[in-house]
Amino acid sequence: MKYILTLFLITLSLSAQTLDNKLALTVAQDGSGDFKTIQEAVNNVKDNSEKRVVITIKPGVYKEKLEIPVSKTFITLKGTDRNKTIISFDDYSGKPLREKDPSGKTAFGTGTSYSFQIKGNDCTLENLTVENTAGRVGQAVALHIKGDRVIVKNCNLLGNQDTLYLSEEKTRIYFENCFINGTTDFIFGAATAYFYKCTVESLTNSYITAASTPQGQAYGYVFVDCKLTAKDKSVDKVFLGRPWRPYAQTVFINTDLGSHIIPEGWNAWPDTRFPDKDKTAYYAEFGSKGLSAKYISQRVSWSHQLKKEEIKKYKRDLVLNGWNPEK
């Protein structure tokens, strides 16, 4: 009996080790994959891996408050259908915590309201929807990225206020062919982020971006070949952005501006702590097109229209400081 038990434990150990060493895992709610939840699959990846593990996620609504911790690197989460593979949760700032946290807080804040948080470096999301379904209740983050060299490709990021939180300075994030929607400041934070061929939809009259680029950081948000749209005709007074912090940087290059973009384009967001953000923030455009492009001459005086020779500065490799997301 003792021999059989020992053999069973050895077999179980080897099985677990083999599963840990896989470079491909599958998540399916019907039990046909390696795991039924995404978090279980993420937890199974070895800490500080130097090999990429691809976690394929079959269609379904995964109601999980998902986190990729700092120790989990080189993870790819890949849905089989961007519209049917959905990571969903509904926390929001001010919502009571399920239990008091270690610091004594009893309610969620903006930074903890996320549906999905990525802390690990070199992670990739593909063909997924990430949503916060809390509704219009204030700050409610769908995707919170804290890691460096994170790629988000062919994804839908859906929410209301504060949909996409790019919180950390000196981190680099690349978005390609994504659909992002929200109400107020729904792309915000201190990171350097490059958006390529993304569609950004405003659900209400408000502000799209609220960068908090730190002083001395070369780049904030750069949108290239993107499209700005409105949910419906009632949305007709939307600002390109406002500075959350004094040295905010946001640049739109060759972007299609819908008729909802307000002629002045940008708002200074003065407050008692930082009353003169218009003197330090850097907001610029080049090659804007679409129904609102005719109002460029009415932009606020402290914004910039770039010259052709200045565009070289905004090549992807320069913005991302030598990191090539295609490698």
Phi and psi in degrees as GROMACS dihedral restraints (atoms count N, CA, C in turn):
[ dihedral_restraints ]
;  ai    aj    ak    al  type     phi  dphi    fc
    3     4     5     6     1   -61.3    20    10
    4     5     6     7     1   -38.8    20    10
    6     7     8     9     1   -64.1    20    10
    7     8     9    10     1   -42.6    20    10
    9    10    11    12     1   -64.6    20    10
   10    11    12    13     1   -42.2    20    10
   12    13    14    15     1   -63.6    20    10
   13    14    15    16     1   -43.1    20    10
   15    16    17    18     1   -62.1    20    10
   16    17    18    19     1   -43.6    20    10
   18    19    20    21     1   -62.3    20    10
   19    20    21    22     1   -39.7    20    10
   21    22    23    24     1   -63.2    20    10
   22    23    24    25     1   -43.9    20    10
   24    25    26    27     1   -66.2    20    10
   25    26    27    28     1   -38.5    20    10
   27    28    29    30     1   -64.5    20    10
   28    29    30    31     1   -44.2    20    10
   30    31    32    33     1   -61.7    20    10
   31    32    33    34     1   -43.1    20    10
   33    34    35    36     1   -62.6    20    10
   34    35    36    37     1   -41.5    20    10
   36    37    38    39     1   -62.9    20    10
   37    38    39    40     1   -44.6    20    10
   39    40    41    42     1   -64.7    20    10
   40    41    42    43     1   -39.8    20    10
   42    43    44    45     1   -61.4    20    10
   43    44    45    46     1   -45.2    20    10
   45    46    47    48     1   -64.4    20    10
   46    47    48    49     1   -40.7    20    10
   48    49    50    51     1   -63.2    20    10
   49    50    51    52     1   -42.8    20    10
   51    52    53    54     1   -61.5    20    10
   52    53    54    55     1   -43.6    20    10
   54    55    56    57     1   -64.1    20    10
   55    56    57    58     1   -40.4    20    10
   57    58    59    60     1   -62.4    20    10
   58    59    60    61     1   -31.6    20    10
   60    61    62    63     1   -87.5    20    10
   61    62    63    64     1    -0.7    20    10
   63    64    65    66     1   -66.9    20    10
   64    65    66    67     1   148.8    20    10
   66    67    68    69     1  -101.8    20    10
   67    68    69    70     1     1.1    20    10
   69    70    71    72     1  -143.1    20    10
   70    71    72    73     1   127.9    20    10
   72    73    74    75     1  -127.6    20    10
   73    74    75    76     1   158.0    20    10
   75    76    77    78     1  -128.1    20    10
   76    77    78    79     1   137.6    20    10
   78    79    80    81     1  -114.6    20    10
   79    80    81    82     1   129.2    20    10
   81    82    83    84     1  -147.6    20    10
   82    83    84    85     1   130.4    20    10
   84    85    86    87     1   -67.6    20    10
   85    86    87    88     1   -22.9    20    10
   87    88    89    90     1   -85.0    20    10
   88    89    90    91     1     2.8    20    10
   90    91    92    93     1    87.2    20    10
   91    92    93    94     1     5.2    20    10
   93    94    95    96     1   -84.8    20    10
   94    95    96    97     1    -3.2    20    10
   96    97    98    99     1  -108.7    20    10
   97    98    99   100     1  -165.5    20    10
   99   100   101   102     1   -75.0    20    10
  100   101   102   103     1   -29.2    20    10
  102   103   104   105     1  -143.5    20    10
  103   104   105   106     1   158.1    20    10
  105   106   107   108     1   -95.4    20    10
  106   107   108   109     1   -20.6    20    10
  108   109   110   111     1  -122.8    20    10
  109   110   111   112     1   152.6    20    10
  111   112   113   114     1   -68.8    20    10
  112   113   114   115     1   -39.3    20    10
  114   115   116   117     1   -61.5    20    10
  115   116   117   118     1   -38.1    20    10
  117   118   119   120     1   -60.3    20    10
  118   119   120   121     1   -42.4    20    10
  120   121   122   123     1   -65.0    20    10
  121   122   123   124     1   -44.1    20    10
  123   124   125   126     1   -61.0    20    10
  124   125   126   127     1   -44.4    20    10
  126   127   128   129     1   -62.5    20    10
  127   128   129   130     1   -25.8    20    10
  129   130   131   132     1   -78.2    20    10
  130   131   132   133     1   -17.2    20    10
  132   133   134   135     1   -71.2    20    10
  133   134   135   136     1   136.5    20    10
  135   136   137   138     1   -61.0    20    10
  136   137   138   139     1   145.0    20    10
  138   139   140   141     1   -65.3    20    10
  139   140   141   142     1   142.8    20    10
  141   142   143   144     1    53.0    20    10
  142   143   144   145     1    40.4    20    10
  144   145   146   147     1   -65.4    20    10
  145   146   147   148     1   142.5    20    10
  147   148   149   150     1  -103.7    20    10
  148   149   150   151     1    -1.5    20    10
  150   151   152   153     1  -111.5    20    10
  151   152   153   154     1   139.8    20    10
  153   154   155   156     1   -74.1    20    10
  154   155   156   157     1   133.7    20    10
  156   157   158   159     1  -110.4    20    10
  157   158   159   160     1   122.9    20    10
  159   160   161   162     1   -98.3    20    10
  160   161   162   163     1   119.4    20    10
  162   163   164   165     1  -105.3    20    10
  163   164   165   166     1   107.8    20    10
  165   166   167   168     1   -86.5    20    10
  166   167   168   169     1   130.2    20    10
  168   169   170   171     1  -115.5    20    10
  169   170   171   172     1   119.4    20    10
  171   172   173   174     1   -76.4    20    10
  172   173   174   175     1   158.9    20    10
  174   175   176   177     1   -53.8    20    10
  175   176   177   178     1   146.8    20    10
  177   178   179   180     1   155.0    20    10
  178   179   180   181     1   163.6    20    10
  180   181   182   183     1   -98.2    20    10
  181   182   183   184     1   109.1    20    10
  183   184   185   186     1   -95.4    20    10
  184   185   186   187     1    97.2    20    10
  186   187   188   189     1   -82.4    20    10
  187   188   189   190     1    86.8    20    10
  189   190   191   192     1  -136.8    20    10
  190   191   192   193     1   139.5    20    10
  192   193   194   195     1   -89.4    20    10
  193   194   195   196     1    93.1    20    10
  195   196   197   198     1   -92.9    20    10
  196   197   198   199     1   142.1    20    10
  198   199   200   201     1  -140.4    20    10
  199   200   201   202     1   133.2    20    10
  201   202   203   204     1  -101.1    20    10
  202   203   204   205     1   107.6    20    10
  204   205   206   207     1   -71.6    20    10
  205   206   207   208     1   170.2    20    10
  207   208   209   210     1   -56.1    20    10
  208   209   210   211     1   -34.9    20    10
  210   211   212   213     1   -75.1    20    10
  211   212   213   214     1   -11.5    20    10
  213   214   215   216     1  -102.6    20    10
  214   215   216   217     1   105.2    20    10
  216   217   218   219     1  -114.6    20    10
  217   218   219   220     1   162.9    20    10
  219   220   221   222     1    54.9    20    10
  220   221   222   223     1    46.1    20    10
  222   223   224   225     1  -105.5    20    10
  223   224   225   226     1   134.7    20    10
  225   226   227   228     1  -113.3    20    10
  226   227   228   229     1   123.6    20    10
  228   229   230   231     1  -101.1    20    10
  229   230   231   232     1   119.9    20    10
  231   232   233   234     1  -128.2    20    10
  232   233   234   235     1   112.8    20    10
  234   235   236   237     1   -80.1    20    10
  235   236   237   238     1   157.4    20    10
  237   238   239   240     1   -89.2    20    10
  238   239   240   241     1   -13.0    20    10
  240   241   242   243     1  -156.0    20    10
  241   242   243   244     1   116.0    20    10
  243   244   245   246     1   -62.5    20    10
  244   245   246   247     1   -26.0    20    10
  246   247   248   249     1   -92.2    20    10
  247   248   249   250     1   -12.3    20    10
  249   250   251   252     1  -117.9    20    10
  250   251   252   253     1    -8.0    20    10
  252   253   254   255     1  -105.3    20    10
  253   254   255   256     1   102.9    20    10
  255   256   257   258     1  -124.7    20    10
  256   257   258   259     1   125.4    20    10
  258   259   260   261     1   -99.6    20    10
  259   260   261   262     1   120.1    20    10
  261   262   263   264     1  -137.4    20    10
  262   263   264   265     1   137.3    20    10
  264   265   266   267     1  -153.8    20    10
  265   266   267   268     1   176.1    20    10
  267   268   269   270     1  -141.4    20    10
  268   269   270   271     1    30.4    20    10
  270   271   272   273     1   -76.9    20    10
  271   272   273   274     1   159.9    20    10
  273   274   275   276     1  -155.8    20    10
  274   275   276   277     1   160.5    20    10
  276   277   278   279     1   -63.7    20    10
  277   278   279   280     1   125.9    20    10
  279   280   281   282     1   100.1    20    10
  280   281   282   283     1   -14.7    20    10
  282   283   284   285     1   -69.6    20    10
  283   284   285   286     1   133.7    20    10
  285   286   287   288     1   -59.3    20    10
  286   287   288   289     1   136.2    20    10
  288   289   290   291     1   -67.3    20    10
  289   290   291   292     1   151.5    20    10
  291   292   293   294     1   -65.7    20    10
  292   293   294   295     1   -28.5    20    10
  294   295   296   297     1  -155.2    20    10
  295   296   297   298     1   153.4    20    10
  297   298   299   300     1   -58.8    20    10
  298   299   300   301     1   135.6    20    10
  300   301   302   303     1   -82.3    20    10
  301   302   303   304     1   170.6    20    10
  303   304   305   306     1   -57.1    20    10
  304   305   306   307     1   -26.7    20    10
  306   307   308   309     1   -86.4    20    10
  307   308   309   310     1    -2.5    20    10
  309   310   311   312     1    95.4    20    10
  310   311   312   313     1    -0.4    20    10
  312   313   314   315     1   -70.3    20    10
  313   314   315   316     1   146.2    20    10
  315   316   317   318     1  -114.2    20    10
  316   317   318   319     1    -2.6    20    10
  318   319   320   321     1  -138.9    20    10
  319   320   321   322     1   156.4    20    10
  321   322   323   324     1   -69.3    20    10
  322   323   324   325     1   148.0    20    10
  324   325   326   327     1  -109.3    20    10
  325   326   327   328     1  -179.4    20    10
  327   328   329   330     1   -57.3    20    10
  328   329   330   331     1   -47.3    20    10
  330   331   332   333     1   -67.4    20    10
  331   332   333   334     1   -19.3    20    10
  333   334   335   336     1  -107.7    20    10
  334   335   336   337     1     3.1    20    10
  336   337   338   339     1   -83.1    20    10
  337   338   339   340     1    -1.0    20    10
  339   340   341   342     1   -58.6    20    10
  340   341   342   343     1   152.5    20    10
  342   343   344   345     1   -85.3    20    10
  343   344   345   346     1   -34.8    20    10
  345   346   347   348     1  -142.9    20    10
  346   347   348   349     1   127.3    20    10
  348   349   350   351     1  -122.7    20    10
  349   350   351   352     1   132.3    20    10
  351   352   353   354     1  -112.6    20    10
  352   353   354   355     1   113.1    20    10
  354   355   356   357     1  -102.6    20    10
  355   356   357   358     1   -26.5    20    10
  357   358   359   360     1   -72.9    20    10
  358   359   360   361     1   147.8    20    10
  360   361   362   363     1   -80.7    20    10
  361   362   363   364     1   158.5    20    10
  363   364   365   366     1    60.8    20    10
  364   365   366   367     1    35.0    20    10
  366   367   368   369     1   -98.5    20    10
  367   368   369   370     1   154.5    20    10
  369   370   371   372     1  -134.2    20    10
  370   371   372   373     1   138.7    20    10
  372   373   374   375     1  -117.5    20    10
  373   374   375   376     1   133.9    20    10
  375   376   377   378     1  -139.8    20    10
  376   377   378   379     1   140.7    20    10
  378   379   380   381     1    55.6    20    10
  379   380   381   382     1    47.3    20    10
  381   382   383   384     1  -133.5    20    10
  382   383   384   385     1   159.6    20    10
  384   385   386   387     1  -112.0    20    10
  385   386   387   388     1   132.1    20    10
  387   388   389   390     1  -119.4    20    10
  388   389   390   391     1   124.5    20    10
  390   391   392   393     1  -136.3    20    10
  391   392   393   394     1   151.4    20    10
  393   394   395   396     1  -115.9    20    10
  394   395   396   397     1   118.6    20    10
  396   397   398   399     1  -100.8    20    10
  397   398   399   400     1    18.0    20    10
  399   400   401   402     1   -63.7    20    10
  400   401   402   403     1   -24.4    20    10
  402   403   404   405     1    90.2    20    10
  403   404   405   406     1  -162.3    20    10
  405   406   407   408     1   -90.4    20    10
  406   407   408   409     1    74.6    20    10
  408   409   410   411     1  -119.9    20    10
  409   410   411   412     1    15.7    20    10
  411   412   413   414     1   104.9    20    10
  412   413   414   415     1  -155.7    20    10
  414   415   416   417     1   -64.1    20    10
  415   416   417   418     1   125.7    20    10
  417   418   419   420     1  -152.7    20    10
  418   419   420   421     1    96.7    20    10
  420   421   422   423     1   -79.8    20    10
  421   422   423   424     1   135.0    20    10
  423   424   425   426     1   -86.2    20    10
  424   425   426   427     1   -59.1    20    10
  426   427   428   429     1  -121.2    20    10
  427   428   429   430     1   124.3    20    10
  429   430   431   432     1  -117.3    20    10
  430   431   432   433     1   114.2    20    10
  432   433   434   435     1  -108.1    20    10
  433   434   435   436     1   124.0    20    10
  435   436   437   438     1  -116.7    20    10
  436   437   438   439     1   -15.2    20    10
  438   439   440   441     1   -79.1    20    10
  439   440   441   442     1   166.2    20    10
  441   442   443   444     1  -100.8    20    10
  442   443   444   445     1   151.9    20    10
  444   445   446   447     1    56.5    20    10
  445   446   447   448     1    51.1    20    10
  447   448   449   450     1  -100.5    20    10
  448   449   450   451     1   134.6    20    10
  450   451   452   453     1  -112.0    20    10
  451   452   453   454     1   132.7    20    10
  453   454   455   456     1  -125.8    20    10
  454   455   456   457     1   114.3    20    10
  456   457   458   459     1  -132.9    20    10
  457   458   459   460     1   132.1    20    10
  459   460   461   462     1    55.6    20    10
  460   461   462   463     1    46.3    20    10
  462   463   464   465     1  -121.5    20    10
  463   464   465   466     1   155.8    20    10
  465   466   467   468     1  -105.9    20    10
  466   467   468   469     1   128.7    20    10
  468   469   470   471     1  -120.4    20    10
  469   470   471   472     1   109.3    20    10
  471   472   473   474     1  -121.3    20    10
  472   473   474   475     1   136.0    20    10
  474   475   476   477     1  -175.3    20    10
  475   476   477   478     1  -152.8    20    10
  477   478   479   480     1  -129.0    20    10
  478   479   480   481     1  -104.7    20    10
  480   481   482   483     1   -78.4    20    10
  481   482   483   484     1   131.6    20    10
  483   484   485   486     1    65.7    20    10
  484   485   486   487     1    44.4    20    10
  486   487   488   489     1   -58.0    20    10
  487   488   489   490     1   -49.1    20    10
  489   490   491   492     1  -120.5    20    10
  490   491   492   493     1   113.5    20    10
  492   493   494   495     1  -110.0    20    10
  493   494   495   496     1   114.4    20    10
  495   496   497   498     1  -111.2    20    10
  496   497   498   499     1    80.3    20    10
  498   499   500   501     1   -82.4    20    10
  499   500   501   502     1   -26.3    20    10
  501   502   503   504     1   -99.2    20    10
  502   503   504   505     1   131.6    20    10
  504   505   506   507     1   -67.6    20    10
  505   506   507   508     1   156.8    20    10
  507   508   509   510     1    64.3    20    10
  508   509   510   511     1    14.1    20    10
  510   511   512   513     1  -103.6    20    10
  511   512   513   514     1   152.1    20    10
  513   514   515   516     1  -122.5    20    10
  514   515   516   517     1   129.9    20    10
  516   517   518   519     1  -133.8    20    10
  517   518   519   520     1   136.7    20    10
  519   520   521   522     1  -120.7    20    10
  520   521   522   523     1   126.3    20    10
  522   523   524   525     1  -115.5    20    10
  523   524   525   526     1   134.6    20    10
  525   526   527   528     1  -139.1    20    10
  526   527   528   529     1   130.3    20    10
  528   529   530   531     1    54.4    20    10
  529   530   531   532     1    44.1    20    10
  531   532   533   534     1  -104.6    20    10
  532   533   534   535     1   156.2    20    10
  534   535   536   537     1  -113.4    20    10
  535   536   537   538     1   122.3    20    10
  537   538   539   540     1  -127.3    20    10
  538   539   540   541     1   126.0    20    10
  540   541   542   543     1  -131.1    20    10
  541   542   543   544     1   164.7    20    10
  543   544   545   546     1   170.6    20    10
  544   545   546   547     1  -172.6    20    10
  546   547   548   549     1  -111.1    20    10
  547   548   549   550     1   -71.0    20    10
  549   550   551   552     1  -118.4    20    10
  550   551   552   553     1   129.9    20    10
  552   553   554   555     1    48.9    20    10
  553   554   555   556     1    42.0    20    10
  555   556   557   558     1   -82.9    20    10
  556   557   558   559     1     1.2    20    10
  558   559   560   561     1  -129.3    20    10
  559   560   561   562     1   109.3    20    10
  561   562   563   564     1  -148.6    20    10
  562   563   564   565     1   157.8    20    10
  564   565   566   567     1   126.9    20    10
  565   566   567   568     1  -175.3    20    10
  567   568   569   570     1   -99.6    20    10
  568   569   570   571     1    -5.5    20    10
  570   571   572   573     1   -71.2    20    10
  571   572   573   574     1   167.3    20    10
  573   574   575   576     1   -93.3    20    10
  574   575   576   577     1   123.5    20    10
  576   577   578   579     1  -134.6    20    10
  577   578   579   580     1   135.5    20    10
  579   580   581   582     1  -115.8    20    10
  580   581   582   583     1   118.9    20    10
  582   583   584   585     1  -107.9    20    10
  583   584   585   586     1   120.2    20    10
  585   586   587   588     1  -121.7    20    10
  586   587   588   589     1   122.3    20    10
  588   589   590   591     1    54.3    20    10
  589   590   591   592     1    44.4    20    10
  591   592   593   594     1  -102.4    20    10
  592   593   594   595     1   151.7    20    10
  594   595   596   597     1  -106.5    20    10
  595   596   597   598     1   128.3    20    10
  597   598   599   600     1  -120.3    20    10
  598   599   600   601     1   115.7    20    10
  600   601   602   603     1  -109.7    20    10
  601   602   603   604     1   125.6    20    10
  603   604   605   606     1   -90.9    20    10
  604   605   606   607     1   130.2    20    10
  606   607   608   609     1   -93.0    20    10
  607   608   609   610     1   -19.7    20    10
  609   610   611   612     1  -145.3    20    10
  610   611   612   613     1   170.6    20    10
  612   613   614   615     1   -71.5    20    10
  613   614   615   616     1   115.4    20    10
  615   616   617   618     1  -172.4    20    10
  616   617   618   619     1  -141.0    20    10
  618   619   620   621     1  -124.2    20    10
  619   620   621   622     1   137.6    20    10
  621   622   623   624     1   -80.9    20    10
  622   623   624   625     1   -56.7    20    10
  624   625   626   627     1  -110.9    20    10
  625   626   627   628     1   152.0    20    10
  627   628   629   630     1  -144.3    20    10
  628   629   630   631     1    74.9    20    10
  630   631   632   633     1   -70.6    20    10
  631   632   633   634     1   149.9    20    10
  633   634   635   636     1  -127.7    20    10
  634   635   636   637     1    39.9    20    10
  636   637   638   639     1   -49.2    20    10
  637   638   639   640     1   126.9    20    10
  639   640   641   642     1   -74.2    20    10
  640   641   642   643     1   154.3    20    10
  642   643   644   645     1   -58.7    20    10
  643   644   645   646     1   132.2    20    10
  645   646   647   648     1    93.6    20    10
  646   647   648   649     1   -14.7    20    10
  648   649   650   651     1   -77.7    20    10
  649   650   651   652     1   132.1    20    10
  651   652   653   654     1   -66.6    20    10
  652   653   654   655     1   -34.0    20    10
  654   655   656   657     1  -138.6    20    10
  655   656   657   658     1   151.6    20    10
  657   658   659   660     1  -110.8    20    10
  658   659   660   661     1  -105.2    20    10
  660   661   662   663     1  -107.2    20    10
  661   662   663   664     1   133.4    20    10
  663   664   665   666     1  -126.4    20    10
  664   665   666   667     1   120.1    20    10
  666   667   668   669     1  -107.3    20    10
  667   668   669   670     1   124.1    20    10
  669   670   671   672     1  -126.1    20    10
  670   671   672   673     1   128.4    20    10
  672   673   674   675     1    54.5    20    10
  673   674   675   676     1    39.0    20    10
  675   676   677   678     1   -98.7    20    10
  676   677   678   679     1   175.9    20    10
  678   679   680   681     1  -135.1    20    10
  679   680   681   682     1   127.4    20    10
  681   682   683   684     1  -104.5    20    10
  682   683   684   685     1   122.3    20    10
  684   685   686   687     1  -126.3    20    10
  685   686   687   688     1   168.4    20    10
  687   688   689   690     1  -119.5    20    10
  688   689   690   691     1   149.4    20    10
  690   691   692   693     1   -60.2    20    10
  691   692   693   694     1   -43.1    20    10
  693   694   695   696     1  -157.9    20    10
  694   695   696   697     1  -177.1    20    10
  696   697   698   699     1   -69.0    20    10
  697   698   699   700     1   -18.5    20    10
  699   700   701   702     1   -71.9    20    10
  700   701   702   703     1   -16.8    20    10
  702   703   704   705     1   -91.0    20    10
  703   704   705   706     1   102.5    20    10
  705   706   707   708     1  -140.0    20    10
  706   707   708   709     1     9.5    20    10
  708   709   710   711     1  -141.3    20    10
  709   710   711   712     1    79.3    20    10
  711   712   713   714     1  -119.7    20    10
  712   713   714   715     1   133.8    20    10
  714   715   716   717     1   -90.0    20    10
  715   716   717   718     1   146.4    20    10
  717   718   719   720     1   -63.6    20    10
  718   719   720   721     1   -33.1    20    10
  720   721   722   723     1   176.6    20    10
  721   722   723   724     1   171.2    20    10
  723   724   725   726     1  -147.3    20    10
  724   725   726   727     1   148.8    20    10
  726   727   728   729     1   -81.3    20    10
  727   728   729   730     1   117.8    20    10
  729   730   731   732     1   -69.8    20    10
  730   731   732   733     1   -34.9    20    10
  732   733   734   735     1  -129.9    20    10
  733   734   735   736     1   162.4    20    10
  735   736   737   738     1   -59.2    20    10
  736   737   738   739     1   -31.6    20    10
  738   739   740   741     1  -103.7    20    10
  739   740   741   742     1    27.1    20    10
  741   742   743   744     1   -54.6    20    10
  742   743   744   745     1   139.5    20    10
  744   745   746   747     1  -129.8    20    10
  745   746   747   748     1   128.8    20    10
  747   748   749   750     1  -145.8    20    10
  748   749   750   751     1   132.2    20    10
  750   751   752   753     1  -132.9    20    10
  751   752   753   754     1   132.9    20    10
  753   754   755   756     1  -112.3    20    10
  754   755   756   757     1   125.0    20    10
  756   757   758   759     1  -122.1    20    10
  757   758   759   760     1   125.9    20    10
  759   760   761   762     1    50.7    20    10
  760   761   762   763     1    44.8    20    10
  762   763   764   765     1  -104.3    20    10
  763   764   765   766     1   139.7    20    10
  765   766   767   768     1   -84.7    20    10
  766   767   768   769     1   115.2    20    10
  768   769   770   771     1  -101.0    20    10
  769   770   771   772     1   118.7    20    10
  771   772   773   774     1   -68.5    20    10
  772   773   774   775     1   171.6    20    10
  774   775   776   777     1   -67.7    20    10
  775   776   777   778     1    -9.4    20    10
  777   778   779   780     1   -79.1    20    10
  778   779   780   781     1   -13.4    20    10
  780   781   782   783     1   -76.0    20    10
  781   782   783   784     1   124.9    20    10
  783   784   785   786     1   -70.2    20    10
  784   785   786   787     1   143.7    20    10
  786   787   788   789     1   -54.6    20    10
  787   788   789   790     1   -40.6    20    10
  789   790   791   792     1   -69.7    20    10
  790   791   792   793     1   -19.0    20    10
  792   793   794   795     1    79.3    20    10
  793   794   795   796     1   -49.8    20    10
  795   796   797   798     1  -129.2    20    10
  796   797   798   799     1   154.2    20    10
  798   799   800   801     1  -124.0    20    10
  799   800   801   802     1   140.5    20    10
  801   802   803   804     1   -80.0    20    10
  802   803   804   805     1   -17.8    20    10
  804   805   806   807     1    47.3    20    10
  805   806   807   808     1    56.4    20    10
  807   808   809   810     1   -69.3    20    10
  808   809   810   811     1   142.3    20    10
  810   811   812   813     1  -143.8    20    10
  811   812   813   814     1   173.5    20    10
  813   814   815   816     1   -65.2    20    10
  814   815   816   817     1   -31.1    20    10
  816   817   818   819     1   -77.6    20    10
  817   818   819   820     1   -41.4    20    10
  819   820   821   822     1  -129.9    20    10
  820   821   822   823     1    82.8    20    10
  822   823   824   825     1   -77.2    20    10
  823   824   825   826     1   -16.7    20    10
  825   826   827   828     1  -124.2    20    10
  826   827   828   829     1    49.6    20    10
  828   829   830   831     1   -65.4    20    10
  829   830   831   832     1   -24.9    20    10
  831   832   833   834     1   -65.1    20    10
  832   833   834   835     1   -17.6    20    10
  834   835   836   837     1   -85.5    20    10
  835   836   837   838     1   -15.2    20    10
  837   838   839   840     1  -123.7    20    10
  838   839   840   841     1   -25.0    20    10
  840   841   842   843     1   -68.1    20    10
  841   842   843   844     1   152.7    20    10
  843   844   845   846     1  -125.7    20    10
  844   845   846   847     1   110.4    20    10
  846   847   848   849     1  -123.6    20    10
  847   848   849   850     1   131.5    20    10
  849   850   851   852     1  -149.6    20    10
  850   851   852   853     1   161.0    20    10
  852   853   854   855     1  -139.2    20    10
  853   854   855   856     1   157.5    20    10
  855   856   857   858     1  -149.8    20    10
  856   857   858   859     1   131.6    20    10
  858   859   860   861     1    66.2    20    10
  859   860   861   862     1    28.0    20    10
  861   862   863   864     1   -61.7    20    10
  862   863   864   865     1   140.7    20    10
  864   865   866   867     1  -137.1    20    10
  865   866   867   868     1   179.2    20    10
  867   868   869   870     1    98.7    20    10
  868   869   870   871     1  -175.5    20    10
  870   871   872   873     1   -64.9    20    10
  871   872   873   874     1   -26.7    20    10
  873   874   875   876     1   -95.1    20    10
  874   875   876   877     1    -2.9    20    10
  876   877   878   879     1   -63.7    20    10
  877   878   879   880     1   -26.2    20    10
  879   880   881   882     1   -67.8    20    10
  880   881   882   883     1   -12.7    20    10
  882   883   884   885     1   -96.3    20    10
  883   884   885   886     1     8.4    20    10
  885   886   887   888     1   -56.3    20    10
  886   887   888   889     1   -35.2    20    10
  888   889   890   891     1   -65.5    20    10
  889   890   891   892     1   -14.1    20    10
  891   892   893   894     1   -99.7    20    10
  892   893   894   895     1     9.5    20    10
  894   895   896   897     1   -62.0    20    10
  895   896   897   898     1   155.9    20    10
  897   898   899   900     1   -57.5    20    10
  898   899   900   901     1   145.9    20    10
  900   901   902   903     1   -64.3    20    10
  901   902   903   904     1   -23.5    20    10
  903   904   905   906     1   -90.1    20    10
  904   905   906   907     1     1.9    20    10
  906   907   908   909     1   -91.0    20    10
  907   908   909   910     1   174.4    20    10
  909   910   911   912     1  -129.7    20    10
  910   911   912   913     1   143.9    20    10
  912   913   914   915     1  -108.0    20    10
  913   914   915   916     1   114.3    20    10
  915   916   917   918     1   -72.1    20    10
  916   917   918   919     1   149.2    20    10
  918   919   920   921     1   -90.8    20    10
  919   920   921   922     1   160.4    20    10
  921   922   923   924     1   -56.8    20    10
  922   923   924   925     1   -39.6    20    10
  924   925   926   927     1   -69.7    20    10
  925   926   927   928     1   -18.3    20    10
  927   928   929   930     1   -81.4    20    10
  928   929   930   931     1   -14.8    20    10
  930   931   932   933     1   -67.1    20    10
  931   932   933   934     1   -27.0    20    10
  933   934   935   936     1   -55.3    20    10
  934   935   936   937     1   -30.6    20    10
  936   937   938   939     1   -64.3    20    10
  937   938   939   940     1   -20.7    20    10
  939   940   941   942     1  -106.5    20    10
  940   941   942   943     1    23.2    20    10
  942   943   944   945     1   -64.2    20    10
  943   944   945   946     1   146.6    20    10
  945   946   947   948     1   -55.9    20    10
  946   947   948   949     1   -44.4    20    10
  948   949   950   951     1   -63.7    20    10
  949   950   951   952     1   -32.1    20    10
  951   952   953   954     1   -73.4    20    10
  952   953   954   955     1   -45.4    20    10
  954   955   956   957     1   -59.7    20    10
  955   956   957   958     1   -41.5    20    10
  957   958   959   960     1   -90.8    20    10
  958   959   960   961     1    12.1    20    10
  960   961   962   963     1    54.4    20    10
  961   962   963   964     1    49.5    20    10
  963   964   965   966     1    88.5    20    10
  964   965   966   967     1    -9.9    20    10
  966   967   968   969     1   -80.2    20    10
  967   968   969   970     1   127.6    20    10
  969   970   971   972     1  -106.7    20    10
  970   971   972   973     1   107.5    20    10
  972   973   974   975     1   -67.2    20    10
  973   974   975   976     1   -10.2    20    10
  975   976   977   978     1   -85.6    20    10
  976   977   978   979     1    -7.8    20    10
